[in-house]
Amino acid sequence: MTNRIHTLLHLLLNPHARVTDPEKIQRSRLLSTILLVMIVLGVTILSFVIYLDPEDIREPEAQGALLVLGIVTVMYIVNRMGFNRYAAAGVILPFIIIFTYIAFSASGKSIFLAFVLIPILLTAIFFSLRWTAIFSVSMLALIFLLLSFQDQVSPLSPFWSLRNMWFFLMLSTGLVLTFMWHLGNLEEIRQRELRRINEQLEQKVAEMERFSYTVSHELKNPVITIKGYLGSIEKDLQDNNFQRAQKDLLRVSTASDRLHDTISDLLELSRLGRIVNQFEEFELSALIQEALETIDASIRAHNAMIDIAPHLPVIYGDRIRLREVFENLIGNAAKYMGKQESPRIEVGVRDGKEPVFFVKDNGLGIEPHYHTKIFGLFDKLDANSEGTGIGLALVKRIIETHGGKIWVESEGLGKGSTFCFTIPDGRKIA
């Protein structure tokens, strides 16, 4: 039974097979539904009227209804052929003419002016807000002009009831136009959101492509190194050159450690965004102290002086991940001090509309054209420096999972640098 109903609806509502545009098919189905409802209701009402009094078929209302039924039937066929806009226009104009004529004729009834609302709604459905406004205002102006020729003195004149119907049409048209304008705004918002999502997807795809290329390159190098030195070790052992074999084994160990560190950092990066620790409220100063204890050896090795601002705020976020942020930023600041005689690192927050957290150093500094590049995978400014070059990428991902953003401020080489970031979830200031 359900299949039969579905087949029947398909036969009655779907346009010609040559119409393939999904939006056009949907509009055509909607118009077919409206026209079929009008046909069924029109036939039912006319049949009932004629059954009660066959002489009523001579009345202007019945004659007009017959004409409307004929036009609607023809436009239904036109719509099924795929010309839905022509079909809509073919219903709109005759409706205006027929029902305006019935309402303003010598023996007319003003109530029929309400049927003019149907063309307004059809115009709103199948045409733009601009064309709906032009059509509606023109139609209301035409009715107002016809009203000006009516007798406004006699209390028996239909002017008063026609005027009331005109007010009704004006109110209804205003509501329709307002609703269309609201829908247009919603559609514009939806389109903007879709564009934003598409841009994000494009960025993610591009990031994945760069990630795949970079990872394959970074993982391949240690493997090639290991394989090469294993061949060299084999030759050394055959030649009984144990001293050189020991050196080659050391290089294999170094390459293996590098490979292990790279894989560990990549796994950590991939987990971000999927595994999030429970957010909690905590003292930022206590978090920074924990981070300093973790990287104490590195700070001491570089003789860096740490200056933590007093009265740091209480924030709300992923404590474990945010500690990693400060560990990475402070550790990097200590690592890239260069030949600075008095290495100094400042940690604090700038008050404002949104708190900006920062880690500032007086080290090597970063040239402006590297300010964005340094947050990429394996993009180390010094290829010979320790680490895998994934640290700042990890930091960036952590900040982004908190809904914030991160950037670097530096005037250039030798000028030091300041890493700044926001945490929207942590804007609760003590």
Sequence and secondary structure as in RCSB ss.txt:
>XXXX:A:sequence
MTNRIHTLLHLLLNPHARVTDPEKIQRSRLLSTILLVMIVLGVTILSFVIYLDPEDIREPEAQGALLVLGIVTVM
YIVNRMGFNRYAAAGVILPFIIIFTYIAFSASGKSIFLAFVLIPILLTAIFFSLRWTAIFSVSMLALIFLLLSFQ
DQVSPLSPFWSLRNMWFFLMLSTGLVLTFMWHLGNLEEIRQRELRRINEQLEQKVAEMERFSYTVSHELKNPVIT
IKGYLGSIEKDLQDNNFQRAQKDLLRVSTASDRLHDTISDLLELSRLGRIVNQFEEFELSALIQEALETIDASIR
AHNAMIDIAPHLPVIYGDRIRLREVFENLIGNAAKYMGKQESPRIEVGVRDGKEPVFFVKDNGLGIEPHYHTKIF
GLFDKLDANSEGTGIGLALVKRIIETHGGKIWVESEGLGKGSTFCFTIPDGRKIA
>XXXX:A:secstr
 HHHHHHHHHHHH   TT   HHHHHHHHHHHHHHHHHHHHHHHHHHHHHHH GGGGGSHHHHHHHHHHHHHHHH
HHHHHTT HHHHHHHHHHHHHHHHHHHHHSTT  GGGGGGGHHHHHHHHHHS HHHHHHHHHHHHHHHHHHHHTS
  S TTSTHHHHHHHHHHHHHHHHHHHHHHHHHHHHHHHHHHHHHHHHHHHHHHHHHHHHHHHHHHHHHHHHHHH
HHHHHHHHHHHHHTT HHHHHHHHHHHHHHHHHHHHHHHHHHHHHHTTTS    EEEEHHHHHHHHHHHTHHHHH
HTT EEEE SS  EEEE HHHHHHHHHHHHHHHHHT TT SS EEEEEEE SSS EEEEEE SS   GGGTTGGG
STT  SSTTSSS S HHHHHHHHHHHTT  EEEE  STTS EEEEE  GGG    
